[in-house]
Amino acid sequence: MSVHSSAVPAPENGPDAGAVWHYGDPLGEQRAAGHGAIVVDRSHRAVLALTGAERKSWLHTVSSQHVSDLPDGTVTQNLSLDGQGRVEDHWVQTQLPGVTILDTEPWRGEPLLSFLRKMVFWADVVVEPTELAVLSLLGPAVSAAATLEALGVPALPVAGTAVALPDGGFLRSLPGVADEVDLVVPRDQAPSYLQRLEAAGVRRAGVWAYEAHRVAALRPRLGVDTDERTIPHEVGWIGTAVHLDKGCYRGQETVARVHNLGKPPRMLVLLHLDGATDRPAPGDPVLAGGRAVGRVGTVVEHVDEGPIALALLKRGLTADTELVTGGDVAVSAAIDPDSLPAADVAGAGRLAVDRLRGAAR
């Protein structure tokens, strides 16, 4: 992790312990991401490497994404589910020649490593931790000529792909995410990249700016915006991290059943919080009429939106539902109507059941 004179460390009791929270001007750092470019040191993330001739076919059987034939240079998201289809792990996966790179939340690095090693059995797969650091660049100026020169690439990778860097590591672009790339490089090279990027006009920023950007984009974070009951359908991970046309993985039955017959019990939404009071904490309940209808996830101060949060709420709540958070402080909250999921569309299985019920009447 790099050191900077104005760095303010992230809270030790939070998910980004060990990272830099901001560099003295958190809202200014967010503003810079809106019109220029920032670089956020996220090297506290855990990064694993999978090698061996059977790594892709093996990982295909123990995860939710279709990865058995991913071409080199592909970037995707992936999950490990329990037997009831609840999310245990979420990672970003980058397929490179001879190696598959997974990076995940800092606190899930060891558990994920242990789980994957236990599942190897006789497959030709080796799972090891790495000394790779993740540096995230955000903003429209990420594609500027000076930034590209500092990165050592002629152009940014297209969405959902990664390109190798001259001195090792790679640059990747997540599918469906605009104006954001991740620089994944050996840890001993991270300080040099940070210096070159700053010299090119890219502002150094803390994880506060990254989190504000993520929350505004309605992108969930494992263990903060999810809990032990979360299924992929509730947080938008169907399609992005779950492939519906593959089988043979733990939790598949629940995924298929909810997709075809039922509706997820909860939905991920954006809340606007009353700025006149203290902030709720992740995990605090959300109440409607005195009854719990969900939980608070990530809470941030956004430079344009003010205090906002992600929340998992009971499905079917409308945008005009009066909400208040529980926990240590009561904060009035309103659902952002643009964050509500699309109206429910019955799956093929549900339509078939309804037809059978109609015929029996």
C-alpha positions as CSV (number, residue, x, y, z in Angstrom):
1,M,0.0,0.0,0.0
2,S,1.4,3.4,-1.0
3,V,2.0,6.2,1.5
4,H,1.0,9.8,0.9
5,S,1.4,12.8,3.3
6,S,-2.2,13.8,3.2
7,A,-3.6,10.2,3.4
8,V,-6.4,9.6,5.9
9,P,-6.8,5.9,6.6
10,A,-10.0,4.0,6.2
11,P,-11.8,3.0,9.4
12,E,-10.2,0.0,11.0
13,N,-13.6,-1.6,11.7
14,G,-14.8,-1.3,8.1
15,P,-14.3,-3.4,5.0
16,D,-11.5,-1.2,3.6
17,A,-9.3,-1.3,6.7
18,G,-5.7,-0.8,5.6
19,A,-6.6,1.3,2.6
20,V,-6.7,5.1,2.2
21,W,-10.1,6.7,2.9
22,H,-9.3,10.0,1.3
23,Y,-6.5,12.5,0.8
24,G,-8.0,15.5,2.7
25,D,-10.7,16.4,0.1
26,P,-13.1,13.5,-0.4
27,L,-15.8,15.5,-2.2
28,G,-13.1,17.1,-4.4
29,E,-11.8,13.7,-5.3
30,Q,-15.3,12.6,-6.3
31,R,-15.7,15.8,-8.4
32,A,-12.4,15.0,-10.2
33,A,-13.8,11.6,-11.2
34,G,-16.7,13.3,-12.8
35,H,-14.8,15.6,-15.2
36,G,-11.2,14.3,-15.2
37,A,-9.6,11.1,-13.9
38,I,-8.6,9.7,-10.5
39,V,-6.6,6.6,-9.4
40,V,-7.7,4.7,-6.3
41,D,-5.3,2.3,-4.6
42,R,-7.3,-0.8,-3.9
43,S,-4.3,-3.1,-3.3
44,H,-5.9,-4.4,-0.1
45,R,-8.1,-6.6,-2.3
46,A,-7.1,-10.3,-2.2
47,V,-5.8,-11.7,-5.5
48,L,-5.5,-15.4,-6.3
49,A,-4.0,-17.2,-9.3
50,L,-5.2,-20.5,-10.8
51,T,-2.8,-22.5,-13.0
52,G,-3.0,-26.0,-14.5
53,A,-4.4,-27.4,-17.7
54,E,-7.9,-28.1,-16.2
55,R,-8.4,-24.8,-14.3
56,K,-11.2,-23.5,-16.6
57,S,-13.2,-26.7,-16.8
58,W,-12.8,-27.3,-13.0
59,L,-13.8,-23.7,-12.1
60,H,-16.8,-24.1,-14.3
61,T,-18.1,-26.8,-12.1
62,V,-17.7,-25.0,-8.7
63,S,-19.0,-21.5,-9.7
64,S,-22.0,-19.9,-11.2
65,Q,-20.5,-18.4,-14.4
66,H,-19.9,-20.1,-17.7
67,V,-16.1,-20.2,-17.8
68,S,-15.1,-23.5,-19.3
69,D,-14.2,-22.0,-22.7
70,L,-13.4,-18.4,-21.9
71,P,-10.9,-17.0,-24.4
72,D,-7.7,-15.3,-23.1
73,G,-8.3,-11.7,-22.3
74,T,-11.9,-12.1,-21.0
75,V,-13.0,-10.4,-17.8
76,T,-16.2,-11.4,-16.0
77,Q,-17.7,-11.7,-12.6
78,N,-18.3,-15.0,-10.8
79,L,-19.9,-16.4,-7.6
80,S,-19.7,-19.4,-5.3
81,L,-23.1,-20.3,-3.9
82,D,-24.1,-22.6,-1.0
83,G,-26.5,-25.5,-1.4
84,Q,-29.5,-23.2,-1.1
85,G,-28.3,-20.8,-3.7
86,R,-27.2,-18.1,-1.3
87,V,-24.1,-16.1,-2.2
88,E,-20.9,-17.1,-0.4
89,D,-18.2,-15.5,-2.6
90,H,-18.1,-12.9,-5.4
91,W,-15.0,-12.2,-7.4
92,V,-13.8,-10.6,-10.6
93,Q,-12.2,-13.1,-12.9
94,T,-9.6,-12.3,-15.6
95,Q,-8.6,-15.1,-18.1
96,L,-5.0,-14.8,-19.2
97,P,-2.7,-17.1,-21.2
98,G,-1.8,-20.0,-18.8
99,V,-3.4,-18.4,-15.7
100,T,-6.7,-17.3,-14.3
101,I,-6.7,-14.4,-11.9
102,L,-9.4,-13.9,-9.3
103,D,-9.7,-10.9,-7.0
104,T,-12.1,-10.5,-4.2
105,E,-12.8,-8.7,-0.9
106,P,-9.9,-8.5,1.5
107,W,-11.7,-10.5,4.2
108,R,-12.7,-13.3,1.8
109,G,-9.2,-14.0,0.4
110,E,-8.3,-16.7,2.8
111,P,-11.8,-18.4,2.9
112,L,-12.0,-18.4,-0.9
113,L,-8.5,-19.8,-1.2
114,S,-9.4,-22.6,1.3
115,F,-12.6,-23.4,-0.4
116,L,-11.1,-23.7,-3.9
117,R,-8.2,-25.8,-2.7
118,K,-10.7,-28.2,-0.9
119,M,-12.6,-28.6,-4.2
120,V,-9.6,-29.5,-6.4
121,F,-9.5,-33.2,-5.7
122,W,-7.7,-34.8,-8.6
123,A,-8.0,-32.0,-11.1
124,D,-4.8,-30.4,-12.7
125,V,-5.3,-27.1,-10.9
126,V,-3.1,-25.1,-8.5
127,V,-4.6,-22.2,-6.5
128,E,-2.1,-19.7,-4.9
129,P,-2.3,-16.2,-3.5
130,T,-0.4,-13.6,-5.5
131,E,1.5,-10.4,-4.9
132,L,-0.7,-8.4,-7.3
133,A,-2.1,-5.0,-6.5
134,V,-5.4,-3.5,-7.9
135,L,-5.3,0.2,-8.8
136,S,-8.7,1.5,-10.2
137,L,-8.9,4.5,-12.5
138,L,-12.2,6.4,-12.9
139,G,-13.4,9.3,-15.0
140,P,-13.7,10.4,-18.6
141,A,-10.1,11.4,-18.8
142,V,-8.9,7.8,-18.2
143,S,-8.7,7.5,-22.0
144,A,-6.7,10.7,-22.4
145,A,-3.4,10.4,-24.3
146,A,-1.3,11.3,-21.3
147,T,-3.0,8.6,-19.2
148,L,-2.5,6.0,-21.9
149,E,1.2,6.9,-22.1
150,A,1.6,6.6,-18.3
151,L,-0.1,3.1,-18.5
152,G,2.1,2.1,-21.5
153,V,-0.8,1.1,-23.8
154,P,-2.0,2.6,-27.1
155,A,-5.7,2.4,-26.1
156,L,-7.9,1.1,-23.2
157,P,-9.2,-2.4,-23.5
158,V,-12.8,-2.8,-24.7
159,A,-15.4,-3.6,-22.1
160,G,-15.1,-7.1,-20.7
161,T,-11.5,-7.6,-21.8
162,A,-7.9,-7.3,-20.5
163,V,-4.6,-6.4,-22.1
164,A,-1.1,-7.3,-21.0
165,L,1.2,-4.6,-19.8
166,P,4.8,-4.2,-21.0
167,D,6.4,-4.9,-17.6
168,G,3.9,-7.5,-16.3
169,G,0.4,-7.3,-15.0
170,F,-2.6,-6.3,-17.0
171,L,-5.2,-3.6,-17.6
172,R,-8.8,-4.6,-17.6
173,S,-12.3,-3.1,-18.2
174,L,-15.3,-4.7,-16.5
175,P,-18.3,-5.4,-18.8
176,G,-21.0,-2.9,-18.5
177,V,-19.0,-0.3,-16.5
178,A,-18.1,3.0,-18.2
179,D,-15.1,5.3,-17.5
180,E,-13.4,2.8,-15.2
181,V,-10.5,0.4,-15.7
182,D,-8.4,-1.6,-13.2
183,L,-4.6,-1.7,-13.3
184,V,-3.5,-5.1,-11.8
185,V,0.3,-5.1,-11.4
186,P,3.0,-6.6,-9.2
187,R,2.9,-4.8,-5.8
188,D,6.5,-3.5,-6.2
189,Q,5.4,-1.7,-9.4
190,A,2.4,0.0,-7.9
191,P,4.2,3.0,-6.5
192,S,5.9,3.7,-9.8
193,Y,2.5,3.5,-11.7
194,L,0.9,5.9,-9.1
195,Q,3.7,8.4,-9.6
196,R,3.5,8.3,-13.4
197,L,-0.3,8.6,-13.4
198,E,-0.1,11.6,-11.1
199,A,2.5,13.2,-13.3
200,A,0.0,12.6,-16.2
201,G,-2.7,14.6,-14.4
202,V,-4.6,11.7,-12.8
203,R,-5.6,12.7,-9.3
204,R,-4.9,10.3,-6.5
205,A,-8.1,9.5,-4.5
206,G,-9.1,7.3,-1.7
207,V,-11.6,4.5,-1.6
208,W,-14.3,6.9,-0.4
209,A,-14.5,8.3,-4.0
210,Y,-14.6,4.8,-5.4
211,E,-17.4,3.7,-3.1
212,A,-19.5,6.8,-3.9
213,H,-19.1,6.0,-7.6
214,R,-20.1,2.3,-7.0
215,V,-23.1,3.1,-4.9
216,A,-24.5,5.6,-7.3
217,A,-24.1,3.0,-10.1
218,L,-26.1,0.5,-8.0
219,R,-23.3,-2.0,-7.9
220,P,-23.4,-4.3,-4.8
221,R,-20.5,-5.3,-2.6
222,L,-20.2,-8.7,-1.0
223,G,-20.7,-8.7,2.8
224,V,-21.7,-5.0,2.9
225,D,-24.7,-4.9,0.5
226,T,-25.3,-8.6,0.9
227,D,-26.0,-10.8,3.9
228,E,-26.1,-14.5,4.7
229,R,-29.5,-14.9,3.0
230,T,-28.7,-13.0,-0.3
231,I,-29.4,-14.8,-3.5
232,P,-28.0,-13.5,-6.9
233,H,-31.4,-12.4,-8.2
234,E,-31.8,-9.9,-5.4
235,V,-28.7,-7.8,-6.2
236,G,-28.5,-7.9,-10.0
237,W,-26.0,-10.7,-10.4
238,I,-28.1,-12.8,-12.7
239,G,-26.4,-12.4,-16.1
240,T,-23.4,-10.5,-14.9
241,A,-22.1,-13.2,-12.5
242,V,-24.6,-16.1,-13.0
243,H,-25.0,-17.9,-16.4
244,L,-28.6,-19.3,-16.7
245,D,-27.7,-21.8,-19.4
246,K,-25.2,-23.9,-17.5
247,G,-25.6,-26.5,-14.8
248,C,-23.5,-28.7,-12.4
249,Y,-22.8,-26.1,-9.7
250,R,-23.9,-25.9,-6.1
251,G,-27.0,-23.8,-5.7
252,Q,-28.1,-24.2,-9.3
253,E,-31.6,-25.5,-8.3
254,T,-32.5,-22.4,-6.4
255,V,-31.2,-20.1,-9.2
256,A,-33.3,-22.0,-11.7
257,R,-36.4,-22.2,-9.5
258,V,-36.5,-18.4,-8.7
259,H,-35.8,-17.6,-12.3
260,N,-38.5,-19.8,-13.7
261,L,-41.2,-20.0,-11.0
262,G,-40.8,-17.4,-8.3
263,K,-39.7,-13.9,-7.6
264,P,-36.8,-12.9,-5.4
265,P,-37.9,-11.9,-1.9
266,R,-35.8,-8.7,-1.8
267,M,-34.5,-6.1,-4.2
268,L,-31.4,-3.9,-4.2
269,V,-32.3,-0.2,-4.3
270,L,-30.7,3.2,-3.8
271,L,-31.9,5.2,-0.8
272,H,-31.7,9.0,-0.3
273,L,-31.0,9.8,3.3
274,D,-32.0,12.7,5.5
275,G,-28.8,14.8,5.6
276,A,-29.7,16.6,8.9
277,T,-29.0,13.6,11.2
278,D,-26.2,11.1,11.8
279,R,-25.7,8.3,9.3
280,P,-27.0,4.7,9.6
281,A,-24.5,1.9,9.5
282,P,-24.3,-1.1,7.2
283,G,-26.6,-3.8,8.5
284,D,-29.0,-1.5,10.3
285,P,-32.6,-2.4,9.7
286,V,-34.9,-0.4,7.4
287,L,-38.4,0.1,8.8
288,A,-41.8,0.9,7.3
289,G,-44.6,1.6,9.7
290,G,-42.5,0.3,12.5
291,R,-41.9,-3.1,10.8
292,A,-38.6,-4.2,9.4
293,V,-38.6,-4.4,5.6
294,G,-34.9,-4.6,4.8
295,R,-31.4,-3.7,5.7
296,V,-29.0,-0.9,5.0
297,G,-25.8,-1.6,2.9
298,T,-23.1,0.8,1.9
299,V,-23.6,4.4,3.1
300,V,-21.7,7.2,1.4
301,E,-21.6,11.0,1.1
302,H,-22.0,11.7,-2.6
303,V,-20.8,15.0,-4.0
304,D,-24.0,15.5,-6.1
305,E,-26.6,13.3,-4.5
306,G,-25.8,13.9,-0.8
307,P,-26.0,11.1,1.7
308,I,-27.1,7.9,-0.1
309,A,-27.1,4.2,0.6
310,L,-27.7,0.9,-1.0
311,A,-30.3,-1.2,0.7
312,L,-31.9,-4.7,0.4
313,L,-35.6,-4.2,0.8
314,K,-38.7,-6.4,0.6
315,R,-39.7,-6.7,-3.0
316,G,-42.8,-4.8,-4.1
317,L,-42.3,-1.7,-1.9
318,T,-43.1,1.4,-3.9
319,A,-41.0,4.5,-4.2
320,D,-43.4,6.5,-2.1
321,T,-43.1,4.2,0.9
322,E,-42.1,6.1,4.0
323,L,-39.0,4.6,5.4
324,V,-36.8,5.1,8.4
325,T,-33.6,3.3,9.5
326,G,-33.3,1.5,12.8
327,G,-30.2,0.8,14.8
328,D,-28.4,3.5,16.8
329,V,-30.0,6.4,14.8
330,A,-33.3,6.9,13.1
331,V,-32.8,8.4,9.7
332,S,-35.6,9.2,7.2
333,A,-35.0,7.5,3.8
334,A,-36.6,7.6,0.4
335,I,-36.3,5.1,-2.4
336,D,-34.8,6.4,-5.6
337,P,-37.5,5.5,-8.1
338,D,-35.0,5.0,-10.9
339,S,-33.3,2.3,-8.9
340,L,-36.4,0.1,-8.6
341,P,-36.1,-3.1,-10.6
342,A,-38.3,-3.6,-13.7
343,A,-41.8,-4.8,-13.2
344,D,-41.9,-8.6,-12.6
345,V,-42.2,-10.7,-15.7
346,A,-43.4,-14.3,-15.2
347,G,-40.9,-16.9,-16.2
348,A,-41.8,-19.8,-18.5
349,G,-42.3,-22.1,-15.5
350,R,-44.7,-19.8,-13.8
351,L,-46.7,-19.3,-16.9
352,A,-47.0,-23.1,-17.3
353,V,-48.2,-23.5,-13.7
354,D,-50.7,-20.7,-14.1
355,R,-52.1,-22.4,-17.2
356,L,-52.4,-25.7,-15.4
357,R,-54.3,-24.0,-12.5
358,G,-56.6,-22.3,-14.9
359,A,-57.4,-25.6,-16.6
360,A,-58.2,-27.3,-13.3
361,R,-60.9,-24.7,-12.4
